[in-house]
Amino acid sequence: MDGKFDAKLPLEDVEITSQYWDTVTRKGYSEPEKELMLAVLKDAIVTYRKNLSCETPLLRDTERWFFKRDDDGLFSFETVCAMLGLSPERIRAEMVIWKTKPLR
């Protein structure tokens, strides 16, 4: 040995490494956390719209979730919007319009 370090991997090691990464990395990766956040947001919007015609505790709870600004919890409205790349202010503005001009 002449003291030189050979950084080349044998072909078998390259194949095994490639197979390993093919196994542990997902093809078409989806983000289940974001999907869950989107489902939470959709459910809250549907709940809000359905209950606009009558002042119920469920409507008040849903409004509170949408309009609370100091909540930094994982599933707070502002966190959900940030994770999904949505504007909480635009959604809130639409909600105010829905409340002032209910569906016919």
N, C-alpha and C positions, 0 to 999 in steps of 0.2 A: 504494500500500500504506500502510496506516495503522499498521504496526508491531505489529499484533496477531498472535499465533500461533494458527492454526486446527488443533486437535488431531484433527479428524475425518478419518478415512481415506476415500478414495474407495471406492465400493462394490466395484470390481474388486479393490482391495487386500484388503478384508475377505474376499472369496471366495477369493482366492489363499491368504491366510493360513489360512483354514479348511481348504482342500484340503490344504495342507502338513501341518497337525497331524493331519488324518484319515489321512494317509499314514504319518507317522512314529510315531504312537501305535497300539499294538496293541489291538484289541478282545478282551475276554476274556483279558487278560494272565495267563499262568501264570508261575510262578517256577521255571525249570529247575534252579536251584541247590538249591532246597528239594526238588524232586522227586528229584534225585540223592541228596541226604542221606537222604531217606526210603527210597530203594532200598537204600542202604548199611546203614541201620538194620535194615530188614526182612531183608536177607541175613544180617546178623550174628545176628539172633534165630533165624532158621531154622537156621543153622549150629550155633549153640549147642544148640538143642533136639535136632537130629539126632545130635549127638555126646555127649550127656549119658551115654549108657549105657557108653561106653568112654573112658578117659582118653587122648586123642590130642593131638599137638602143635597141631592145629587148634583143639581145644577150649581148650587153654591160651592160645593166641594170642587167641582170641575173648574169653575171660574177662578177659585182661589189658586188652584194648581197652575192655570194659565197665566195669571197676573202677579203671582208672587215673584219678587225680584231678588230677594236676598238669600235664596235657597241654592246651595251649591251641591246638593245631593246628586248621586249618580243618575237618578231618573227624574230630576227636576225638569221643568219645562225648558228652561234656558240651557241646561246641559244637553238635553235631548236635541234641541235645535242646533246647538254648536256641533254635536257629533254628526248630525245629518246634513250640516251645511245649509241650514235654513235660517231665515231672519225671524226671530221671535216678535219683533216689533210689527212686521208686516202681517203676521198671523193674528196678533192681537188687534191690529187695526181692522182686519176683516171680521173678527169676532164682534167688535163694537158695531160694525155695520149690520151684521146679522141680527144683533139684539135690537137695534133701532128700527130695522126694516125686516121683520120676520118673514119667513117663507109663506107663500100663499097656498 
